[in-house]
Amino acid sequence: MDIKRINHKNFQFLSIANPRDEVLKKLIKAYKFNPLDLEDFENKTQISKIEVYEDYSLIVLDFPVLTTAKNYIERLGEDLPSTPYVKRPLKFVKSTISNILTLPTKALSYTLPKQAHPEKKRIFYSQVYLFMGKGYLILLHDNEIPILDEIFKICEKNISSRDDFMGKGPIFFGYRIIDALVDMCFPIVNELSAKIERIDRHLETKKSQDILEDISVTRRNIVYFHTMIRAVLPILKQLEEGKYEVFNGTMKSYWGNVLDHIQTLSERLENNRELIEGISESNESLINSKNNEIIAFLTIIFTLTIPATVFGTFFGMNILLPGGIETGPWDFWGPYTTFILICIISIVPILIMLFYFRIKRWI
Protein backbone atom coordinates (compact mmCIF):
# COMPACT_ATOMS: atom_id res chain seq x y z
CA MET A 1 0.00 0.00 0.00
CA ASP A 2 1.26 3.48 -0.87
CA ILE A 3 -0.46 6.69 0.35
CA LYS A 4 0.79 9.98 -1.09
CA ARG A 5 -0.51 13.40 -0.17
CA ILE A 6 -0.10 16.92 -1.61
CA ASN A 7 -1.68 20.12 -0.28
CA HIS A 8 -2.04 23.20 -2.47
CA LYS A 9 -3.84 26.24 -1.10
CA ASN A 10 -7.20 24.87 0.06
CA PHE A 11 -6.97 21.75 -2.10
CA GLN A 12 -5.80 18.32 -0.99
CA PHE A 13 -4.73 15.53 -3.36
CA LEU A 14 -4.39 11.95 -2.12
CA SER A 15 -3.05 9.17 -4.29
CA ILE A 16 -3.60 5.77 -2.66
CA ALA A 17 -2.26 2.60 -4.24
CA ASN A 18 -3.66 -0.80 -3.18
CA PRO A 19 -5.42 0.50 -0.05
CA ARG A 20 -5.98 -2.01 2.74
CA ASP A 21 -9.26 -2.51 4.49
CA GLU A 22 -8.37 -0.23 7.42
CA VAL A 23 -7.52 2.62 5.04
CA LEU A 24 -10.84 2.24 3.24
CA LYS A 25 -12.66 2.38 6.58
CA LYS A 26 -10.81 5.60 7.49
CA LEU A 27 -11.84 7.13 4.15
CA ILE A 28 -15.47 6.22 4.78
CA LYS A 29 -15.33 7.82 8.21
CA ALA A 30 -13.38 10.94 7.22
CA TYR A 31 -15.10 11.78 3.93
CA LYS A 32 -18.44 10.01 4.40
CA PHE A 33 -17.97 7.90 1.27
CA ASN A 34 -20.52 5.30 0.33
CA PRO A 35 -19.16 2.00 1.73
CA LEU A 36 -20.44 0.13 -1.32
CA ASP A 37 -18.18 2.14 -3.64
CA LEU A 38 -15.07 1.25 -1.66
CA GLU A 39 -16.20 -2.35 -1.36
CA ASP A 40 -16.47 -2.50 -5.15
CA PHE A 41 -12.89 -1.21 -5.46
CA GLU A 42 -11.62 -3.83 -3.04
CA ASN A 43 -13.39 -6.66 -4.87
CA LYS A 44 -12.62 -5.30 -8.37
CA THR A 45 -16.20 -5.97 -9.51
CA GLN A 46 -17.28 -2.49 -10.60
CA ILE A 47 -17.74 -1.37 -14.19
CA SER A 48 -17.02 2.14 -15.44
CA LYS A 49 -19.57 4.60 -14.07
CA ILE A 50 -20.30 8.06 -12.64
CA GLU A 51 -21.96 8.59 -9.26
CA VAL A 52 -22.98 12.00 -7.94
CA TYR A 53 -23.68 12.29 -4.20
CA GLU A 54 -24.53 15.25 -2.02
CA ASP A 55 -20.99 15.78 -0.73
CA TYR A 56 -18.83 14.28 -3.45
CA SER A 57 -18.75 12.77 -6.94
CA LEU A 58 -17.17 9.54 -8.12
CA ILE A 59 -15.85 8.50 -11.51
CA VAL A 60 -14.81 4.87 -12.04
CA LEU A 61 -12.92 4.00 -15.22
CA ASP A 62 -11.07 0.95 -16.56
CA PHE A 63 -7.78 1.38 -18.38
CA PRO A 64 -5.47 -1.17 -20.03
CA VAL A 65 -2.35 -2.67 -18.47
CA LEU A 66 0.03 -4.56 -20.72
CA THR A 67 1.83 -7.29 -18.79
CA THR A 68 2.33 -11.04 -18.67
CA ALA A 69 -0.38 -13.30 -17.32
CA LYS A 70 1.97 -14.51 -14.59
CA ASN A 71 2.62 -11.01 -13.28
CA TYR A 72 -1.06 -10.19 -13.40
CA ILE A 73 -1.98 -13.29 -11.37
CA GLU A 74 0.73 -12.45 -8.85
CA ARG A 75 -0.64 -8.91 -8.61
CA LEU A 76 -4.00 -10.39 -7.65
CA GLY A 77 -2.29 -12.50 -4.98
CA GLU A 78 -3.21 -15.80 -6.63
CA ASP A 79 0.29 -17.23 -6.87
CA LEU A 80 1.27 -20.41 -5.05
CA PRO A 81 1.23 -20.22 -1.22
CA SER A 82 4.87 -21.27 -1.07
CA THR A 83 5.87 -18.33 -3.24
CA PRO A 84 6.19 -15.00 -1.38
CA TYR A 85 4.13 -12.20 -2.91
CA VAL A 86 6.32 -9.69 -4.67
CA LYS A 87 4.92 -6.55 -6.23
CA ARG A 88 5.82 -6.35 -9.91
CA PRO A 89 4.61 -3.04 -11.30
CA LEU A 90 4.47 -2.60 -15.03
CA LYS A 91 7.60 -0.85 -16.28
CA PHE A 92 7.06 1.82 -18.86
CA VAL A 93 9.81 3.95 -20.28
CA LYS A 94 9.87 7.27 -18.43
CA SER A 95 10.23 9.33 -21.59
CA THR A 96 7.03 7.82 -22.93
CA ILE A 97 5.03 8.96 -19.92
CA SER A 98 6.61 12.39 -19.96
CA ASN A 99 5.73 12.84 -23.62
CA ILE A 100 2.11 11.94 -22.93
CA LEU A 101 1.84 14.33 -20.00
CA THR A 102 3.54 17.34 -21.53
CA LEU A 103 2.71 16.89 -25.22
CA PRO A 104 -0.52 14.89 -25.54
CA THR A 105 -0.65 15.36 -29.32
CA LYS A 106 2.45 13.20 -29.72
CA ALA A 107 0.61 10.29 -28.20
CA LEU A 108 -1.26 9.87 -31.49
CA SER A 109 1.90 8.79 -33.30
CA TYR A 110 4.16 7.59 -30.49
CA THR A 111 5.04 3.91 -30.18
CA LEU A 112 6.35 2.33 -27.01
CA PRO A 113 9.96 1.17 -27.30
CA LYS A 114 10.42 -2.51 -28.04
CA GLN A 115 11.94 -3.32 -24.67
CA ALA A 116 8.84 -2.02 -22.88
CA HIS A 117 6.64 -4.68 -24.44
CA PRO A 118 8.22 -8.08 -24.95
CA GLU A 119 6.18 -10.49 -27.04
CA LYS A 120 3.42 -12.55 -25.53
CA LYS A 121 2.34 -9.81 -23.13
CA ARG A 122 -1.39 -9.48 -22.67
CA ILE A 123 -3.75 -6.63 -21.90
CA PHE A 124 -5.54 -6.68 -18.57
CA TYR A 125 -7.64 -3.99 -16.96
CA SER A 126 -6.79 -1.65 -14.11
CA GLN A 127 -9.51 0.31 -12.30
CA VAL A 128 -9.10 3.94 -11.32
CA TYR A 129 -11.41 5.59 -8.78
CA LEU A 130 -11.59 9.39 -8.60
CA PHE A 131 -13.42 10.79 -5.56
CA MET A 132 -13.93 14.53 -6.04
CA GLY A 133 -15.38 16.74 -3.33
CA LYS A 134 -15.07 20.25 -2.02
CA GLY A 135 -11.36 20.91 -1.65
CA TYR A 136 -10.07 17.40 -2.34
CA LEU A 137 -9.46 14.71 -4.94
CA ILE A 138 -8.75 11.17 -3.78
CA LEU A 139 -7.32 8.78 -6.34
CA LEU A 140 -7.56 5.03 -5.69
CA HIS A 141 -5.66 2.68 -7.98
CA ASP A 142 -3.75 -0.60 -7.94
CA ASN A 143 -0.34 0.90 -8.79
CA GLU A 144 -0.20 -0.76 -12.22
CA ILE A 145 -0.42 2.50 -14.21
CA PRO A 146 2.87 4.43 -13.87
CA ILE A 147 1.43 7.60 -15.37
CA LEU A 148 -0.47 8.21 -12.13
CA ASP A 149 2.82 8.28 -10.22
CA GLU A 150 4.22 10.66 -12.82
CA ILE A 151 1.30 13.05 -12.30
CA PHE A 152 1.93 13.01 -8.56
CA LYS A 153 5.65 13.68 -9.09
CA ILE A 154 4.87 16.60 -11.38
CA CYS A 155 2.51 18.11 -8.79
CA GLU A 156 5.11 17.49 -6.10
CA LYS A 157 7.88 19.20 -8.04
CA ASN A 158 7.05 22.88 -7.51
CA ILE A 159 4.26 25.37 -6.88
CA SER A 160 3.91 26.19 -10.58
CA SER A 161 3.24 22.56 -11.50
CA ARG A 162 0.79 22.17 -8.63
CA ASP A 163 -1.04 25.29 -9.69
CA ASP A 164 -1.21 24.02 -13.28
CA PHE A 165 -2.86 20.75 -12.24
CA MET A 166 -4.63 21.62 -9.00
CA GLY A 167 -5.20 25.36 -9.26
CA LYS A 168 -8.63 25.10 -10.93
CA GLY A 169 -10.23 22.71 -8.47
CA PRO A 170 -10.90 18.98 -8.23
CA ILE A 171 -13.09 18.68 -11.35
CA PHE A 172 -10.45 20.18 -13.63
CA PHE A 173 -7.75 18.11 -11.92
CA GLY A 174 -9.87 15.00 -12.48
CA TYR A 175 -10.16 15.94 -16.14
CA ARG A 176 -6.35 16.28 -16.42
CA ILE A 177 -5.88 12.81 -14.90
CA ILE A 178 -8.48 11.21 -17.20
CA ASP A 179 -7.02 13.00 -20.23
CA ALA A 180 -3.53 11.67 -19.39
CA LEU A 181 -4.92 8.14 -18.88
CA VAL A 182 -6.68 8.24 -22.25
CA ASP A 183 -3.57 9.55 -24.02
CA MET A 184 -1.58 6.77 -22.34
CA CYS A 185 -3.63 4.28 -24.36
CA PHE A 186 -2.31 5.48 -27.74
CA PRO A 187 1.19 3.96 -27.40
CA ILE A 188 -0.47 0.62 -26.58
CA VAL A 189 -2.64 0.88 -29.69
CA ASN A 190 0.44 1.77 -31.72
CA GLU A 191 2.20 -1.27 -30.32
CA LEU A 192 -0.74 -3.46 -31.33
CA SER A 193 -0.58 -1.98 -34.85
CA ALA A 194 3.16 -2.65 -35.01
CA LYS A 195 2.56 -6.22 -33.82
CA ILE A 196 -0.04 -6.77 -36.56
CA GLU A 197 2.43 -5.45 -39.14
CA ARG A 198 5.12 -7.87 -37.89
CA ILE A 199 2.67 -10.78 -38.05
CA ASP A 200 1.76 -9.87 -41.62
CA ARG A 201 5.42 -9.55 -42.60
CA HIS A 202 6.31 -12.98 -41.20
CA LEU A 203 3.15 -14.72 -42.35
CA GLU A 204 4.90 -16.91 -44.94
CA THR A 205 8.31 -17.26 -43.28
CA LYS A 206 7.60 -17.96 -39.63
CA LYS A 207 6.42 -21.30 -38.23
CA SER A 208 2.67 -21.77 -38.43
CA GLN A 209 2.39 -22.49 -34.71
CA ASP A 210 4.19 -19.26 -33.78
CA ILE A 211 2.02 -17.24 -36.16
CA LEU A 212 -1.15 -18.78 -34.75
CA GLU A 213 -0.04 -17.95 -31.21
CA ASP A 214 0.78 -14.35 -32.16
CA ILE A 215 -2.56 -13.93 -33.93
CA SER A 216 -4.46 -15.44 -31.01
CA VAL A 217 -2.80 -13.19 -28.41
CA THR A 218 -3.21 -10.07 -30.56
CA ARG A 219 -6.88 -10.76 -31.26
CA ARG A 220 -7.48 -11.30 -27.56
CA ASN A 221 -5.69 -8.05 -26.67
CA ILE A 222 -7.71 -6.03 -29.18
CA VAL A 223 -11.03 -7.47 -28.01
CA TYR A 224 -10.15 -6.89 -24.35
CA PHE A 225 -8.96 -3.35 -25.04
CA HIS A 226 -12.00 -2.52 -27.15
CA THR A 227 -14.33 -3.79 -24.42
CA MET A 228 -12.79 -1.33 -21.95
CA ILE A 229 -13.03 1.56 -24.40
CA ARG A 230 -16.70 0.83 -25.17
CA ALA A 231 -17.47 1.08 -21.44
CA VAL A 232 -15.71 4.46 -21.12
CA LEU A 233 -17.25 6.01 -24.25
CA PRO A 234 -20.82 6.51 -22.93
CA ILE A 235 -19.49 8.08 -19.72
CA LEU A 236 -17.50 10.69 -21.61
CA LYS A 237 -20.47 11.31 -23.91
CA GLN A 238 -22.64 12.01 -20.85
CA LEU A 239 -20.03 14.44 -19.55
CA GLU A 240 -19.72 16.14 -22.94
CA GLU A 241 -23.52 16.44 -23.25
CA GLY A 242 -23.80 18.06 -19.81
CA LYS A 243 -25.80 15.34 -18.08
CA TYR A 244 -24.06 16.00 -14.73
CA GLU A 245 -24.21 19.63 -13.69
CA VAL A 246 -21.33 19.34 -11.23
CA PHE A 247 -18.95 18.25 -14.01
CA ASN A 248 -19.95 20.79 -16.62
CA GLY A 249 -20.14 24.57 -16.92
CA THR A 250 -16.79 25.66 -18.35
CA MET A 251 -15.65 22.02 -18.47
CA LYS A 252 -17.90 20.98 -21.36
CA SER A 253 -15.34 21.67 -24.10
CA TYR A 254 -12.65 19.85 -22.11
CA TRP A 255 -14.75 16.69 -21.87
CA GLY A 256 -15.38 16.98 -25.61
CA ASN A 257 -11.61 16.92 -26.17
CA VAL A 258 -11.22 13.70 -24.17
CA LEU A 259 -14.22 12.21 -25.97
CA ASP A 260 -12.56 12.90 -29.34
CA HIS A 261 -9.46 11.05 -28.18
CA ILE A 262 -11.40 8.05 -26.91
CA GLN A 263 -13.39 7.88 -30.15
CA THR A 264 -10.14 7.94 -32.10
CA LEU A 265 -8.92 5.07 -29.93
CA SER A 266 -12.10 3.12 -30.62
CA GLU A 267 -11.79 3.66 -34.38
CA ARG A 268 -8.15 2.58 -34.42
CA LEU A 269 -8.95 -0.52 -32.40
CA GLU A 270 -11.75 -1.36 -34.81
CA ASN A 271 -9.35 -0.95 -37.74
CA ASN A 272 -6.81 -3.18 -35.99
CA ARG A 273 -9.51 -5.75 -35.31
CA GLU A 274 -10.42 -5.86 -39.01
CA LEU A 275 -6.75 -6.14 -39.98
CA ILE A 276 -6.00 -9.03 -37.62
CA GLU A 277 -9.19 -10.81 -38.71
CA GLY A 278 -8.10 -10.48 -42.33
CA ILE A 279 -4.60 -11.71 -41.52
CA SER A 280 -6.09 -14.61 -39.56
CA GLU A 281 -8.19 -15.62 -42.55
CA SER A 282 -5.16 -15.33 -44.85
CA ASN A 283 -3.12 -17.47 -42.48
CA GLU A 284 -5.85 -20.10 -42.35
CA SER A 285 -6.02 -20.12 -46.15
CA LEU A 286 -2.23 -20.48 -46.34
CA ILE A 287 -2.27 -23.37 -43.85
CA ASN A 288 -5.12 -25.05 -45.73
CA SER A 289 -3.24 -24.63 -49.00
CA LYS A 290 -0.11 -26.23 -47.51
CA ASN A 291 -2.16 -29.06 -46.03
CA ASN A 292 -3.89 -29.63 -49.37
CA GLU A 293 -0.52 -29.85 -51.12
CA ILE A 294 0.67 -32.43 -48.60
CA ILE A 295 -2.54 -34.44 -48.91
CA ALA A 296 -2.39 -34.23 -52.71
CA PHE A 297 1.21 -35.45 -52.72
CA LEU A 298 0.45 -38.35 -50.39
CA THR A 299 -2.66 -39.22 -52.41
CA ILE A 300 -0.65 -39.35 -55.63
CA ILE A 301 2.02 -41.54 -54.02
CA PHE A 302 -0.66 -43.89 -52.69
CA THR A 303 -2.47 -43.98 -56.06
CA LEU A 304 0.71 -44.84 -57.91
CA THR A 305 1.30 -47.84 -55.67
CA ILE A 306 -2.14 -49.34 -56.24
CA PRO A 307 -1.35 -51.28 -59.49
CA ALA A 308 1.77 -52.88 -58.04
CA THR A 309 -0.10 -53.73 -54.85
CA VAL A 310 -3.01 -55.33 -56.70
CA PHE A 311 -0.94 -57.43 -59.08
CA GLY A 312 1.56 -58.30 -56.39
CA THR A 313 -1.28 -59.63 -54.26
CA PHE A 314 -2.48 -61.90 -57.08
CA PHE A 315 0.88 -63.45 -57.87
CA GLY A 316 3.05 -62.83 -54.83
CA MET A 317 2.84 -66.39 -53.50
CA ASN A 318 3.03 -68.20 -56.84
CA ILE A 319 5.95 -66.75 -58.78
CA LEU A 320 9.66 -67.28 -58.83
CA LEU A 321 11.73 -64.31 -57.69
CA PRO A 322 15.36 -63.50 -58.48
CA GLY A 323 17.50 -64.66 -55.60
CA GLY A 324 15.04 -67.39 -54.66
CA ILE A 325 15.42 -71.17 -54.83
CA GLU A 326 15.01 -71.23 -58.63
CA THR A 327 17.94 -70.27 -60.80
CA GLY A 328 18.16 -69.61 -64.45
CA PRO A 329 18.73 -67.00 -67.11
CA TRP A 330 16.72 -63.71 -67.31
CA ASP A 331 15.09 -64.72 -70.58
CA PHE A 332 11.64 -63.41 -71.22
CA TRP A 333 10.23 -66.93 -71.44
CA GLY A 334 12.45 -68.22 -68.70
CA PRO A 335 11.61 -69.02 -65.05
CA TYR A 336 11.08 -65.30 -64.26
CA THR A 337 8.50 -64.64 -66.99
CA THR A 338 5.65 -64.08 -64.53
CA PHE A 339 7.73 -61.71 -62.44
CA ILE A 340 8.70 -59.66 -65.51
CA LEU A 341 5.08 -59.48 -66.69
CA ILE A 342 3.89 -58.28 -63.27
CA CYS A 343 6.54 -55.53 -63.25
CA ILE A 344 5.48 -54.38 -66.75
CA ILE A 345 1.78 -54.50 -65.89
CA SER A 346 2.45 -52.50 -62.72
CA ILE A 347 4.67 -49.85 -64.35
CA VAL A 348 2.45 -49.15 -67.36
CA PRO A 349 -0.58 -47.93 -65.29
CA ILE A 350 1.76 -45.77 -63.23
CA LEU A 351 3.11 -44.10 -66.36
CA ILE A 352 -0.42 -43.63 -67.71
CA MET A 353 -1.57 -42.06 -64.43
CA LEU A 354 1.46 -39.76 -64.32
CA PHE A 355 0.73 -38.65 -67.87
CA TYR A 356 -2.93 -38.05 -67.00
CA PHE A 357 -2.07 -36.11 -63.82
CA ARG A 358 0.31 -33.98 -65.86
CA ILE A 359 -2.36 -33.16 -68.43
CA LYS A 360 -4.78 -32.21 -65.64
CA ARG A 361 -2.01 -30.10 -64.01
CA TRP A 362 -2.37 -31.93 -60.74
CA ILE A 363 1.38 -32.33 -60.55
Secondary structure as GFF3:
##gff-version 3
##sequence-region A 1 363
A	DSSP	beta_strand	2	8	.	.	.	ID=ss1
A	DSSP	beta_strand	11	17	.	.	.	ID=ss2
A	DSSP	alpha_helix	21	31	.	.	.	ID=ss3
A	DSSP	alpha_helix	35	43	.	.	.	ID=ss4
A	DSSP	beta_strand	49	52	.	.	.	ID=ss5
A	DSSP	beta_strand	56	67	.	.	.	ID=ss6
A	DSSP	alpha_helix	69	75	.	.	.	ID=ss7
A	DSSP	alpha_helix	94	102	.	.	.	ID=ss8
A	DSSP	three_ten_helix	104	108	.	.	.	ID=ss9
A	DSSP	three_ten_helix	114	116	.	.	.	ID=ss10
A	DSSP	beta_strand	122	133	.	.	.	ID=ss11
A	DSSP	beta_strand	136	141	.	.	.	ID=ss12
A	DSSP	alpha_helix	146	157	.	.	.	ID=ss13
A	DSSP	alpha_helix	159	166	.	.	.	ID=ss14
A	DSSP	alpha_helix	170	201	.	.	.	ID=ss15
A	DSSP	alpha_helix	208	241	.	.	.	ID=ss16
A	DSSP	three_ten_helix	245	247	.	.	.	ID=ss17
A	DSSP	three_ten_helix	249	251	.	.	.	ID=ss18
A	DSSP	alpha_helix	252	315	.	.	.	ID=ss19
A	DSSP	alpha_helix	337	359	.	.	.	ID=ss20
###
